[in-house]
Amino acid sequence: MKFGLAFANVGPFAQPDGLAHLAQTAERVGVESLWTVEHAAVPVGYESVYPYANSGKMPGPENSSIPDPLIWLTYAAAVTEKIRLATGILILSLSATPSTRQRNSPRSTSCPAVA
């Protein structure tokens, strides 16, 4: 059986020290993968029901730091050797990387990362 950790880039693991500790410890104990999430904003005091939790609220406090998942995964890759890395949610239009900006451009005809 393989185990992965979801929401790995949220809360205390959003910053480099927490990220390195989580990623290296997970790799050392045999966790198969780390999964990141992304969210543009979490409104304070939102009332809509979040369907994936019994409480009706998203996990974590409303003021949780959620860094760019691609930057977080890049750092995680730099401090580990074999753990698998993935995005659970990636909002391409929010990405700050040049390769995803080019992919989202209406004038782009190919993705240099794949070509």
PyMOL commands that set and color helices and strands:
alter all, ss='L'
color gray80, all
select helices_A, chain A and resi 11-13+16-28+69-79+92-94+98-104
alter helices_A, ss='H'
color red, helices_A
select strands_A, chain A and resi 4-5+33-36+84-87
alter strands_A, ss='S'
color yellow, strands_A
deselect
rebuild
show_as cartoon
